[in-house]
Amino acid sequence: MNMKLLIAVLIFFLFSAAADSCSDFMFPDNKVFTSCTNLSALNSFLYWSQNPSSTTLDMAYRHSHVPPSTWVAWGINPKPNKMVGTQAIIAYQKPDGNMAVYTSSVDSYATQLQKGNLSFPVSDLSALFSNDEIIIFATIQLPNNSSTINHVWQDGPITGNHLGIHDLSGRHLQSMGTLNLLSGRAFASRRSDSKTKLKISHGVLNTISWGIMMPIGLLVARYLKAVGPAADPLWFYLHIVVQLSGYIIGLAGGATGFLLLSKSSGIHHPCHLGIGIILFSLGLLQVSALLLRPSKDHKYRYLWNLFHHNTGYAVILLSFFNIWLGFSILKPAKEWMIAYGVVFGALILSAFLLEVWKKFARDRRTVRAHEEVNKSASTSPVNNV
C-alpha cells in the first residue's frame, strides 16, 4: 500500500512538473506556435513562429501566477542586458475585466510606461487573462531581419490608473536574456548573473563581518574579561583579532556594494547605503582605538572607555538593522534568512545567558570580598583586646 502511494505521489509530481513546460500548454482556439522556451525568471514563457520570407515573428508571451492589479510586459532591446531602450508590449486587466494592451518605448528608468510607437512595426496585438495568467499575442517585424534578439520581460503593480515601478531586486533583475529564434536556444543575461553573484557576495561578506564577527568580538571583550586576571590579556588579543578580521571582511563587503552600485544605474537604496557608510566610519574609529587608546592610569581613560564602549554598541545595533534591511532589499531564498535568524537568535541568547552569568559571578566575588573583610576584622589584634 505504501509503495502504491509513493508511486502515485511521484506520478503527481511528474505531471506537475510537465504542466510547467511551455510545450504542454494549450492555447485558446487551438493556436499553435512552432517554437517555445521557458524563460529564466518570473514564471514566464515565450512562444513564436517565424516567417523568414516576410521577416515577421508571430509571438505569444505568457506570464503565469499573476496576482490581481498587476501589469506584465515583454519587449525587445537592440542593446543587450539593459532595460532602457526596450521596445515593450504592456498588458493588464482593467477593473471592468477587459484587457488593456499597447506598446511603449522605455526611454528611461523613470518611465511611466505610457503608450507610444515602437522602433519596429507591431500588428495583431491582443491579450487575454485566464487562470491567473496573462498572455500577449502580437506579430512583430523583426529589427534588422535578425534571427537573434535581446529580450526583456517584467511585471509590476497597478495602483488606480497608475502603473507602478517593478520590484528592483531578486528575479526581477534577472528577467532578460538573448534568444536565438532559429535554434530556440535561450541564454540568460550574463550581466544579471554576474550582478546576482555580486549581490550574494555583498550579502554574505557583510553578514559574516557586521552580523557575526563584530558581535562575537563584543561578547569576547565583555564576558571573557569578566573571568578575571586568569583571562588577561587573552581576552584583549582575541577581541582585537576578531574585530580587526571582521572589519577587513567588512571592507571587502563594502567594496562589492560600491561595485554593485556602479553597475545598477537608476537603482539606489539610500538608507542602506547611508547606514553602511556610518558603519565603516565608526568601525574605522574602533579599529584605530588600538593606537589611540590612553594608558590605564591616564586621567582621560574613562572618557575613552565611554566612547569606545558606546560606539561599539551603536555599531552592533546598526549592523543588525542594516543586515535585515539588506535582506528586505535583496529578497534572498528563505533558507538564507532562516540561517541568519538562527545565528542572530543564538547571539542574543548567548548575550543574555552570559550577562546573567556575569551578574552572578560579580555577586559571588562581592560576597567573598565581604567575607574576607569580616574575617580579617574578626582576627585583627584590636578585636582580640
C-alpha positions as CSV (number, residue, x, y, z in Angstrom):
1,M,0.0,0.0,0.0
2,N,2.8,2.4,0.9
3,M,4.6,1.6,-2.4
4,K,1.4,2.4,-4.4
5,L,1.1,5.7,-2.5
6,L,4.7,6.6,-3.3
7,I,4.2,5.8,-7.0
8,A,1.0,7.9,-7.0
9,V,2.9,10.8,-5.4
10,L,5.8,10.5,-7.9
11,I,3.3,10.5,-10.9
12,F,1.6,13.6,-9.5
13,F,4.9,15.5,-9.2
14,L,5.9,14.3,-12.7
15,F,2.7,15.7,-14.2
16,S,3.0,18.8,-12.1
17,A,6.5,19.4,-13.5
18,A,5.3,18.7,-17.0
19,A,2.5,21.3,-16.6
20,D,5.1,23.9,-16.1
21,S,6.7,23.1,-19.5
22,C,5.9,25.6,-22.3
23,S,5.4,22.7,-24.8
24,D,2.4,21.3,-22.9
25,F,0.3,24.4,-22.8
26,M,-2.8,24.6,-24.9
27,F,-3.8,28.0,-26.3
28,P,-7.4,29.0,-26.8
29,D,-8.8,28.4,-30.2
30,N,-6.0,25.8,-30.7
31,K,-3.5,28.4,-31.7
32,V,-0.1,26.7,-32.4
33,F,3.4,28.0,-32.5
34,T,6.4,26.2,-33.9
35,S,8.8,27.0,-31.0
36,C,8.7,27.9,-27.3
37,T,11.0,28.3,-24.3
38,N,10.7,28.5,-20.6
39,L,12.1,31.9,-19.6
40,S,14.6,32.0,-16.7
41,A,12.6,34.2,-14.3
42,L,9.1,35.3,-13.2
43,N,7.1,32.3,-14.3
44,S,7.2,33.3,-17.9
45,F,7.1,31.6,-21.3
46,L,7.7,32.7,-24.9
47,Y,6.1,31.1,-28.0
48,W,6.8,32.1,-31.6
49,S,6.6,31.1,-35.2
50,Q,9.0,32.9,-37.6
51,N,8.2,33.6,-41.2
52,P,11.7,34.0,-42.9
53,S,10.2,35.3,-46.2
54,S,8.5,38.2,-44.6
55,T,10.9,38.6,-41.6
56,T,7.9,38.7,-39.3
57,L,7.5,36.9,-35.9
58,D,4.2,35.7,-34.7
59,M,4.6,35.5,-30.9
60,A,2.9,35.0,-27.6
61,Y,4.2,35.9,-24.2
62,R,2.7,34.0,-21.3
63,H,3.1,35.2,-17.7
64,S,1.6,32.8,-15.1
65,H,0.8,33.3,-11.4
66,V,-0.2,36.9,-11.9
67,P,-1.7,38.5,-8.8
68,P,-4.6,41.0,-9.0
69,S,-3.7,44.6,-10.1
70,T,-0.5,43.6,-11.9
71,W,0.8,44.6,-15.3
72,V,3.1,42.4,-17.4
73,A,5.4,43.3,-20.2
74,W,7.7,41.8,-22.8
75,G,9.9,43.6,-25.2
76,I,13.0,43.6,-27.5
77,N,16.0,45.8,-26.8
78,P,18.6,46.4,-29.5
79,K,21.2,46.7,-26.7
80,P,21.8,43.6,-24.6
81,N,21.3,43.3,-20.8
82,K,19.5,46.7,-20.5
83,M,16.0,47.9,-19.6
84,V,16.4,51.4,-21.1
85,G,15.8,51.2,-24.8
86,T,13.4,48.3,-24.6
87,Q,10.6,48.3,-27.2
88,A,7.9,46.8,-25.0
89,I,4.3,45.4,-25.1
90,I,2.3,46.1,-22.0
91,A,-0.8,44.3,-20.8
92,Y,-3.0,44.2,-17.8
93,Q,-6.6,43.5,-16.8
94,K,-8.8,46.6,-16.2
95,P,-11.3,46.9,-13.3
96,D,-14.1,46.1,-15.7
97,G,-12.5,42.8,-16.7
98,N,-11.4,43.9,-20.2
99,M,-7.8,43.8,-21.2
100,A,-5.5,46.8,-21.9
101,V,-2.7,46.0,-24.3
102,Y,-0.4,48.5,-26.0
103,T,3.1,49.3,-27.0
104,S,5.6,51.5,-25.1
105,S,9.2,52.6,-25.7
106,V,11.1,52.6,-22.4
107,D,13.3,55.6,-22.6
108,S,14.4,56.0,-19.0
109,Y,14.3,54.3,-15.6
110,A,11.6,56.8,-14.6
111,T,9.3,55.6,-17.4
112,Q,5.6,55.7,-16.7
113,L,5.1,53.0,-19.4
114,Q,3.0,55.4,-21.4
115,K,1.6,54.5,-24.8
116,G,3.8,55.1,-27.8
117,N,5.1,53.7,-31.1
118,L,8.0,51.3,-31.2
119,S,11.0,51.4,-33.5
120,F,9.6,48.5,-35.5
121,P,6.1,47.6,-36.7
122,V,3.7,45.6,-34.5
123,S,0.4,44.3,-35.6
124,D,-2.4,41.8,-34.5
125,L,-1.9,43.0,-30.9
126,S,-4.2,41.4,-28.3
127,A,-4.1,39.9,-24.8
128,L,-6.2,37.7,-22.5
129,F,-6.4,36.9,-18.8
130,S,-7.3,33.4,-17.7
131,N,-6.4,31.1,-14.7
132,D,-4.2,33.8,-13.2
133,E,-2.2,34.1,-16.4
134,I,-1.8,37.0,-18.8
135,I,-1.0,36.1,-22.5
136,I,0.1,38.7,-25.0
137,F,-0.2,38.0,-28.7
138,A,1.5,40.0,-31.5
139,T,3.1,40.0,-34.9
140,I,6.4,41.7,-35.0
141,Q,8.5,43.0,-37.8
142,L,11.9,41.8,-36.7
143,P,14.5,44.6,-36.3
144,N,17.3,44.3,-38.9
145,N,15.8,40.9,-40.0
146,S,17.7,39.5,-37.0
147,S,17.4,35.8,-36.0
148,T,18.7,36.6,-32.5
149,I,17.0,39.1,-30.2
150,N,17.8,40.6,-26.8
151,H,14.5,40.5,-24.9
152,V,13.3,41.7,-21.5
153,W,10.2,40.7,-19.6
154,Q,8.7,42.1,-16.4
155,D,5.7,42.6,-14.1
156,G,4.7,45.3,-11.6
157,P,1.9,46.7,-9.5
158,I,-1.1,48.8,-10.5
159,T,-2.5,51.5,-8.2
160,G,-5.6,53.0,-9.5
161,N,-4.8,54.0,-13.1
162,H,-1.0,54.2,-12.4
163,L,1.4,51.5,-13.5
164,G,4.0,51.3,-10.7
165,I,7.6,50.5,-10.9
166,H,8.5,46.8,-10.8
167,D,10.5,45.3,-7.9
168,L,14.2,46.2,-8.0
169,S,15.6,43.0,-6.6
170,G,15.7,39.3,-6.9
171,R,14.3,37.7,-10.0
172,H,13.1,41.0,-11.4
173,L,16.7,41.9,-12.1
174,Q,17.3,38.6,-13.9
175,S,14.4,38.8,-16.4
176,M,16.4,39.5,-19.5
177,G,18.4,37.4,-22.0
178,T,19.2,36.5,-25.5
179,L,17.1,34.2,-27.7
180,N,18.1,32.5,-31.0
181,L,14.8,32.3,-32.9
182,L,16.1,29.6,-35.3
183,S,17.5,27.1,-32.7
184,G,15.2,28.1,-29.9
185,R,18.1,28.4,-27.5
186,A,17.7,31.0,-24.8
187,F,20.6,32.4,-22.8
188,A,20.1,34.2,-19.5
189,S,21.8,37.6,-19.2
190,R,25.4,37.2,-18.2
191,R,25.3,40.7,-16.7
192,S,22.4,39.7,-14.5
193,D,24.1,36.5,-13.5
194,S,27.3,38.5,-12.5
195,K,25.2,41.0,-10.6
196,T,23.5,38.2,-8.8
197,K,26.8,36.7,-7.7
198,L,27.9,40.2,-6.7
199,K,24.8,40.6,-4.6
200,I,25.4,37.3,-2.9
201,S,29.0,38.1,-2.2
202,H,28.0,41.5,-0.8
203,G,25.4,39.9,1.5
204,V,27.5,37.1,2.7
205,L,30.6,39.1,3.4
206,N,28.7,41.8,5.3
207,T,26.6,39.4,7.2
208,I,29.7,37.5,8.4
209,S,31.5,40.7,9.2
210,W,29.0,43.0,10.8
211,G,26.4,40.5,11.7
212,I,28.5,37.7,13.2
213,M,32.2,38.6,13.9
214,M,31.6,42.1,15.3
215,P,29.0,40.8,17.9
216,I,31.3,37.9,18.8
217,G,34.2,40.4,19.3
218,L,32.0,42.4,21.7
219,L,31.0,39.2,23.6
220,V,34.6,38.2,24.0
221,A,35.6,41.6,25.4
222,R,32.7,41.9,27.7
223,Y,32.4,38.4,29.2
224,L,35.9,36.8,28.8
225,K,37.3,39.8,30.6
226,A,34.8,39.2,33.4
227,V,36.6,35.9,34.1
228,G,39.2,37.9,35.9
229,P,43.0,38.0,35.9
230,A,43.2,34.5,34.5
231,A,41.9,35.7,31.2
232,D,44.1,38.8,31.0
233,P,45.4,39.6,28.4
234,L,43.9,36.7,26.4
235,W,40.5,38.5,26.1
236,F,42.2,41.6,24.7
237,Y,44.1,39.9,22.0
238,L,41.1,37.8,21.0
239,H,38.9,40.9,20.9
240,I,41.4,42.7,18.6
241,V,41.8,39.7,16.3
242,V,38.1,39.1,15.9
243,Q,37.2,42.8,15.4
244,L,40.1,43.5,13.0
245,S,39.3,40.4,10.9
246,G,35.6,41.3,10.9
247,Y,36.4,44.9,9.7
248,I,38.7,43.7,6.9
249,I,35.9,41.3,5.7
250,G,33.5,44.2,6.0
251,L,35.8,46.3,3.8
252,A,35.6,43.6,1.1
253,G,31.8,43.5,1.5
254,G,31.6,47.3,1.2
255,A,33.7,47.2,-1.9
256,T,31.3,44.7,-3.5
257,G,28.5,47.1,-2.5
258,F,30.0,50.1,-4.3
259,L,30.8,47.9,-7.3
260,L,27.2,46.8,-7.4
261,L,26.1,50.4,-7.1
262,S,28.2,51.3,-10.1
263,K,26.5,48.5,-12.1
264,S,23.0,49.4,-11.1
265,S,22.2,52.7,-12.8
266,G,19.0,54.2,-11.5
267,I,18.7,51.7,-8.6
268,H,19.5,53.2,-5.2
269,H,18.9,52.3,-1.6
270,P,20.0,55.5,0.3
271,C,19.1,54.3,3.8
272,H,21.0,51.0,3.4
273,L,23.9,52.9,1.8
274,G,24.0,55.6,4.4
275,I,24.0,53.2,7.3
276,G,26.8,51.2,5.6
277,I,28.9,54.3,5.3
278,I,28.3,55.2,9.0
279,L,29.3,51.7,10.0
280,F,32.5,51.8,8.1
281,S,33.4,55.2,9.7
282,L,32.6,54.0,13.2
283,G,34.3,50.7,12.6
284,L,37.4,52.6,11.5
285,L,37.3,54.6,14.7
286,Q,37.0,51.4,16.7
287,V,39.9,49.7,15.0
288,S,42.0,52.9,15.3
289,A,41.4,52.8,19.1
290,L,44.2,50.3,19.3
291,L,46.6,53.1,18.5
292,L,44.8,56.0,20.2
293,R,44.0,54.2,23.5
294,P,45.3,56.1,26.6
295,S,47.2,54.2,29.3
296,K,45.1,52.7,32.1
297,D,46.2,55.3,34.6
298,H,45.6,58.3,32.3
299,K,43.1,60.8,33.7
300,Y,41.1,60.7,30.5
301,R,41.0,56.9,30.1
302,Y,37.4,56.8,31.4
303,L,36.3,59.1,28.6
304,W,38.0,56.9,26.0
305,N,36.3,53.8,27.6
306,L,32.9,55.6,27.5
307,F,33.4,56.4,23.8
308,H,34.7,53.0,22.8
309,H,32.0,51.0,24.5
310,N,29.1,53.1,23.4
311,T,30.4,53.3,19.8
312,G,30.7,49.5,19.9
313,Y,27.1,49.0,21.0
314,A,26.0,51.5,18.3
315,V,27.9,49.6,15.6
316,I,26.2,46.3,16.7
317,L,22.7,47.7,16.7
318,L,23.2,49.5,13.3
319,S,24.7,46.3,11.9
320,F,21.8,44.2,12.8
321,F,19.3,46.7,11.4
322,N,21.2,47.1,8.1
323,I,21.6,43.4,7.6
324,W,17.8,42.8,7.9
325,L,17.3,45.9,5.7
326,G,19.6,44.3,3.2
327,F,17.6,41.1,3.3
328,S,14.4,43.1,2.5
329,I,16.1,44.6,-0.5
330,L,17.8,41.5,-1.8
331,K,15.0,39.1,-1.1
332,P,17.1,36.0,-0.9
333,A,15.8,32.5,-0.5
334,K,14.1,31.8,2.8
335,E,16.9,29.4,3.8
336,W,19.4,32.3,3.9
337,M,17.2,34.4,6.2
338,I,16.4,31.4,8.4
339,A,20.1,30.5,8.7
340,Y,21.0,34.0,9.8
341,G,17.9,34.2,12.0
342,V,19.2,31.1,13.9
343,V,22.7,32.8,14.2
344,F,21.1,36.1,15.3
345,G,19.0,34.3,17.9
346,A,22.0,32.3,19.2
347,L,23.9,35.6,19.6
348,I,21.1,37.2,21.5
349,L,20.6,34.2,23.7
350,S,24.3,33.9,24.4
351,A,24.5,37.5,25.4
352,F,21.5,37.1,27.8
353,L,23.0,34.0,29.4
354,L,26.5,35.5,29.7
355,E,25.0,38.6,31.2
356,V,23.2,36.5,33.8
357,W,26.4,34.6,34.5
358,K,28.4,37.8,34.8
359,K,26.0,39.2,37.4
360,F,26.2,36.0,39.5
361,A,29.9,35.9,39.2
362,R,30.2,39.6,40.3
363,D,27.8,38.9,43.2
364,R,29.9,35.9,44.3
365,R,33.1,38.0,44.2
366,T,31.4,40.7,46.2
367,V,30.2,38.2,48.8
368,R,33.7,36.7,49.1
369,A,35.3,40.1,49.4
370,H,32.9,40.9,52.3
371,E,33.6,37.6,53.9
372,E,37.4,38.2,53.7
373,V,36.9,41.7,55.2
374,N,34.8,40.3,58.0
375,K,37.3,37.5,58.6
376,S,40.2,39.9,58.7
377,A,38.3,42.2,61.0
378,S,37.4,39.4,63.4
379,T,41.1,38.2,63.6
380,S,42.7,41.6,64.0
381,P,44.5,42.4,67.3
382,V,42.1,45.2,68.0
383,N,39.2,42.8,68.3
384,N,41.2,40.5,70.5
385,V,41.8,43.1,73.1
